[in-house]
Structure formats: C-alpha cells, structure tokens
Amino acid sequence: SNLQNFRDMMRPGSEEAILSNLALEKIAELENFDATEEEIEKEYERIAAANGVDLEMVKKYVHVDGIIAQIKLTKAENIVYDSAIPTDGPVHENESGEQEEKAEEQAETQEEKTEE
C-alpha cells in the first residue's frame, strides 16, 4: 500500500535521527549540561521571532522542559562539531582499509598543527 511504501521510505532517515538524538542526549547527560535562565529566555525569544508570534504566547504553549532539553542537545551538538576531525571528504573504507589509514594520517597531521 501507499502507506507502507511511505513508511519503508521514511524508516532509514527516522532511525538515523532517533539514534543521533539518543547519542546527543547521552553526551549531554555525561557532560552534565544544563540551561541557564538567560539561555532559556533567549531560546524562547528565538522561537517567537522564527514563528512571528508573541513571546508570551510561546511561553504559554512551549513547556520549559522542552526548551531545556533543546538547549542541552544544542550544547552536545556543539561538542561533537568542535571535536570533529576534518577529512578531505566522505570516508568510505575499501577492502584493504586504505581510507581508514588516510583518516588516521589526517588526524595525526591535524594534531601536529594544533600542537604548533
């Protein structure tokens, strides 16, 4: 059926999003991230501006727990992004493991540059 085809098409992306979200939640937990009152207020303001609605309306309908959770996830995303090792492109390992070695060499080069 069309519904089953739609589900089958959406499943891989949905599974990836869920796994990514779970990983970010775990990072936020391990790093003991929290949200300050200022960060919470800024997030409410961002949502209001992005949706063209009154700040008080956003505060009325968007629970603070959701705001705090989003702030923690954003902090976790920033940790992942900031600690990522750049590569020359997508990493696809061939049978001989060449790409893995290339990625390791790039990481070592990046570390040497950082130490200088």
N, C-alpha and C positions, 0 to 999 in steps of 0.2 A: 504494500500500500504506500501511498504518498507519505503518510505519517512515519512509517517505518523507514522509508528511504531518507527522510529528513533526519530522523534520529541517528541513523547509521552515518550520515554525512557529518553531523554535528558532534558525534561522540569523541573522536580523537582530539579535537580542539578543546572540548569541555573537560576531558580527562586531564589534559596538559594544564589547563587553567587551574583546576582543582589541586593538582599536585604542586604546582608553583605556589599557590596560595597557602597550602599546608606547610611547605618549606619556609616561606616567609614568616608565617605565624610562629614556627619553631625558632627561627632566628631571633624574632622579636622577644620571645619568651627567654631564650638563653642569654640574650644581651640585656634583659631586664628593662626594655624600653618602656617609657611611659609618656604621657602627653601633658604638657603644661597648660595652665589656663589660657595663656597667650596663644599657644598653638591651636587649642580648641576654638577660641574666638576667631582666629584667622581662617580656620577651615570652614566655620560657619559662614564667614564673610565671602570666602571663595565660592562656596556653593550658591549663596544668594546671588552673587554677581554673575556666575556662569549661567544661572537659570532665570535671571531677570526678575527675581522675586524679593520681597521684603525680608530683611534679616530676621525679624521676629517670627515670620511665618516659617522660615527654615528651622529656627529653634523650636518652634511648636511641633513640627512634624518629623524632624530628624532627631532621633534619640542620641544623647551624648555618648552612649556606649558605642554606637556605630561610628561616631566621629573619632573617638579614642582608638578604636580598632583600626580605622583607616590611617591615622597618624602613625601608629606602630608599624603597620605594613609598609608605609612610605619610608620610614626610617630603615627598615630591614632591606627594602629595595635599594636604598642608597648605599648601605653596607656592601651589598652584593655588587653593585655597579662600581663602587670605589675600589673594591678589591679584585675586580676582574682583570685578567691578564689579556692585553690586546693581542690579536693574531692578525695575520695577513688576509684572513678570510675564513669562511666556514671550515671547521675541522671535520674532515672525513678520512677516517683511517682506512688504508688499504690493507691487503692481506699481510704484507711484510711489516706493518706497523710504522711505516715511514712518517706518516703525518704526526703520530704521537711524538716521535723523536724531534720533529721540527717544532712542535709546540713547546716541548721541554727546552730546546735551544733558545726559542724566543723568550721564554720565561727567564732563563738564566741571563740573557742579554739585557732584559728589562731590569732585573735585579742589579746587574752591574752598573747600569746607567743611574739607577736610584742611589746606589752607594757613592757615586762620584760627586 
